[in-house]
Each structure stands twice: as structure tokens, then as C-alpha cells.
Amino acid sequence: MTSMNRAAPTAPMDVSNPMIAGVAMLPGESILANASRSPEHATFVSEVKTAGLSDRLDGRGEYTVFAPTDMAYAALGKDKTEEMVKSVRKSARYLVVKGRYDSTRLLQLINEQGGRAKLRTLEGGMIVASMNGPTNILLMDENGTMADIAIYDIQQRNGVTQVIDRVLSPGKDPRQVAER
């Protein structure tokens, strides 16, 4: 059982980051360093490293990462996990968006864009953010898979991580946008 706590997005971010399974996520560290510290993200970290994203997520620039937990990967089943491993570069890049999108910014975009904010991923596809109830942000990939943000706004020196409860993956055609 994981110790992920659902925390609804609030206006300004708290001074401290949320913890993952009792491990502190340090705001002065990089996205990759904190993900590597997390006991819930070994599969995600392995995917990022295999895809060649280590330098990007450990370096400069600002990124938002939608990081599935190990349980989310396990829930895919063996066949789907093997399929993702074959296209790991594409799959890992789909979980990263250029820019810093904390919950406040996501809520602002959702409201400005009529309830659905489209986010362009490094892979070239789209993730659609919308509301799931009054306080929870829902993400949808190009295949119609939906994931809730389980832990919001882990701030790092080079971006923000949103922990998600399901694995999002690109559609077959990178220009195909989820319209459901």
C-alpha cells in the first residue's frame, strides 16, 4: 500500500514540499534527483534514464513532469509494460512538458481555456487537463486514459512534479489529440 496523500490544489504553494512515502522532496534538488529519492518512482526513473532524459531533468530549464507511481506501472499489466519498454523514449518524453505548471497555473489555464487545458509534451503529443470535481485536476492522454494528480506541486530547482495515479501514454499519431 502506498502512502500517497491526496492534497487538493491551493492558491500559493506551501513553503515545504509534500513528502512521498515519508521521504522529503527537496526544493533545491533537480527533478531527477528528487524522483530518484522517491521510493514510489523507481520505474519512472528507470524509464527517464533509458530514454536519455537524465541530463534534461537534472539540468537547467523548467519542466513539469507527470510522474506515475510504481503501482501505476504495475497496474498496466505485463503486456502493456513490455509494449511501453519498446517505445521508452517516446513514452517517457510524453510525461514531460516544457515550463512550470503547478496546480495554480493548471487551474488558471483550465479556467481560461473553457474547462480543458491542452499541454504539449516533449514527445510532441498532448495531455488535456480538466477538473474532476471542485478541487481535483484530471489528466487525459491521447488514448482516453485518465489519471488524477495524487500529489500536487513538488517544487524543484528546475521545475515541478505532479505525481499521477495512472500511466499516460501517447497515441499512435503524435498529432492526435484526445477530444473525448
C-alpha positions as CSV (number, residue, x, y, z in Angstrom):
1,M,0.0,0.0,0.0
2,T,1.4,3.4,-0.9
3,S,1.3,6.4,1.4
4,M,0.3,8.9,-1.3
5,N,-1.9,11.6,0.2
6,R,-4.4,13.4,-2.0
7,A,-4.0,17.1,-1.5
8,A,-6.3,19.4,-3.3
9,P,-4.5,22.3,-5.1
10,T,-4.5,25.5,-3.2
11,A,-3.5,29.0,-4.2
12,P,0.1,29.8,-3.3
13,M,2.3,26.8,-2.7
14,D,3.2,25.9,0.9
15,V,6.8,26.7,2.0
16,S,7.6,23.0,2.2
17,N,7.1,20.3,-0.4
18,P,4.9,17.3,0.1
19,M,6.7,14.1,1.0
20,I,6.4,10.8,-0.9
21,A,6.1,7.7,1.2
22,G,7.8,9.5,4.1
23,V,10.7,10.8,2.0
24,A,11.3,14.5,1.8
25,M,11.3,16.0,-1.7
26,L,13.9,18.9,-1.6
27,P,13.1,22.1,-3.5
28,G,16.8,22.8,-4.1
29,E,17.3,19.5,-5.9
30,S,16.6,18.7,-9.5
31,I,13.5,16.8,-10.8
32,L,15.7,13.7,-11.4
33,A,17.3,13.9,-8.0
34,N,14.0,14.0,-6.2
35,A,12.4,11.3,-8.4
36,S,15.4,9.1,-7.6
37,R,14.9,9.7,-3.9
38,S,11.3,8.7,-4.1
39,P,10.5,5.1,-3.1
40,E,7.4,5.2,-5.3
41,H,9.1,6.1,-8.6
42,A,11.8,3.5,-9.4
43,T,10.1,2.5,-12.7
44,F,9.6,6.1,-13.8
45,V,13.3,6.9,-13.0
46,S,14.4,3.9,-15.0
47,E,12.3,4.9,-17.9
48,V,13.6,8.5,-17.8
49,K,17.2,7.3,-17.8
50,T,16.7,4.7,-20.6
51,A,15.0,7.4,-22.7
52,G,18.0,9.7,-22.4
53,L,16.2,12.4,-20.4
54,S,18.6,12.4,-17.4
55,D,20.6,15.5,-18.4
56,R,17.4,17.4,-19.2
57,L,15.7,16.6,-15.9
58,D,18.9,17.1,-13.9
59,G,20.0,20.3,-15.6
60,R,18.7,23.8,-16.4
61,G,15.4,24.7,-17.9
62,E,12.0,24.5,-16.4
63,Y,9.8,21.4,-16.9
64,T,6.7,19.9,-15.5
65,V,6.8,16.1,-15.0
66,F,3.7,14.0,-14.7
67,A,5.3,11.1,-12.8
68,P,3.3,7.8,-12.5
69,T,4.0,5.7,-9.4
70,D,5.4,2.2,-9.5
71,M,1.8,1.0,-8.6
72,A,0.5,2.8,-11.7
73,Y,3.1,1.0,-13.9
74,A,2.3,-2.4,-12.2
75,A,-1.4,-1.9,-12.9
76,L,-0.7,-1.8,-16.7
77,G,0.0,-5.5,-16.7
78,K,2.9,-7.3,-18.3
79,D,1.9,-6.9,-21.9
80,K,1.3,-3.2,-21.8
81,T,4.5,-2.6,-19.7
82,E,6.6,-4.6,-22.3
83,E,5.0,-2.5,-25.1
84,M,6.0,0.7,-23.3
85,V,9.5,-0.5,-22.8
86,K,9.9,-1.0,-26.6
87,S,9.0,2.7,-27.1
88,V,10.5,4.0,-23.9
89,R,11.9,7.2,-25.5
90,K,8.5,8.2,-26.8
91,S,6.7,7.2,-23.6
92,A,9.0,9.0,-21.2
93,R,9.0,12.2,-23.3
94,Y,5.2,12.1,-23.2
95,L,5.2,12.6,-19.4
96,V,7.3,15.8,-19.6
97,V,6.0,19.3,-20.5
98,K,8.3,22.4,-21.0
99,G,7.5,25.1,-18.4
100,R,6.5,25.1,-14.8
101,Y,2.8,24.1,-14.3
102,D,2.0,24.0,-10.6
103,S,-1.6,23.4,-9.6
104,T,-2.4,27.2,-9.5
105,R,-1.2,27.6,-13.1
106,L,-3.0,24.5,-14.3
107,L,-6.3,25.7,-12.7
108,Q,-5.8,29.1,-14.3
109,L,-5.2,27.5,-17.8
110,I,-8.3,25.2,-17.3
111,N,-10.4,28.2,-16.5
112,E,-9.0,30.4,-19.3
113,Q,-9.5,27.6,-21.9
114,G,-13.1,26.8,-21.2
115,G,-12.5,23.9,-18.8
116,R,-9.8,22.0,-20.8
117,A,-6.2,23.0,-21.0
118,K,-4.1,21.3,-23.6
119,L,-0.4,20.8,-22.7
120,R,2.2,20.0,-25.4
121,T,4.6,17.3,-24.3
122,L,8.3,16.9,-25.2
123,E,7.2,13.9,-27.3
124,G,5.0,16.2,-29.4
125,G,1.6,15.0,-28.2
126,M,-1.0,16.5,-26.0
127,I,-2.2,15.9,-22.4
128,V,-5.5,17.5,-21.6
129,A,-6.1,18.8,-18.1
130,S,-9.6,19.4,-16.7
131,M,-11.4,19.4,-13.4
132,N,-12.6,16.2,-11.7
133,G,-14.9,17.7,-9.1
134,P,-14.4,21.0,-7.5
135,T,-10.8,20.6,-6.4
136,N,-9.1,17.7,-8.3
137,I,-7.3,18.0,-11.6
138,L,-7.7,15.2,-14.1
139,L,-5.3,14.5,-16.9
140,M,-6.2,12.6,-20.1
141,D,-3.9,11.2,-22.7
142,E,-4.4,10.8,-26.4
143,N,-5.9,7.3,-25.9
144,G,-8.5,8.5,-23.4
145,T,-6.7,7.2,-20.3
146,M,-7.4,9.4,-17.4
147,A,-5.1,10.0,-14.4
148,D,-5.7,12.0,-11.2
149,I,-2.9,14.1,-9.7
150,A,-2.4,12.2,-6.5
151,I,0.3,14.5,-5.0
152,Y,0.4,18.1,-6.2
153,D,3.2,20.6,-6.7
154,I,6.6,19.1,-5.8
155,Q,8.8,22.1,-6.5
156,Q,12.3,21.6,-7.7
157,R,15.0,24.0,-8.8
158,N,14.3,23.1,-12.5
159,G,10.5,22.6,-12.4
160,V,7.6,20.9,-10.8
161,T,6.5,17.3,-10.5
162,Q,2.8,16.2,-10.3
163,V,2.5,12.6,-9.1
164,I,-0.2,10.8,-11.0
165,D,-2.1,7.5,-10.3
166,R,-2.1,6.1,-13.8
167,V,0.4,5.9,-16.7
168,L,-0.4,8.3,-19.5
169,S,0.9,7.4,-23.0
170,P,1.0,8.9,-26.4
171,G,-1.4,8.0,-29.2
172,K,-0.2,6.3,-32.3
173,D,-0.2,9.6,-34.2
174,P,1.5,12.4,-32.2
175,R,-0.9,14.9,-33.7
176,Q,-3.9,13.0,-32.5
177,V,-5.4,15.0,-29.5
178,A,-7.7,13.5,-27.0
179,E,-11.1,15.0,-27.8
180,R,-13.3,12.9,-25.6
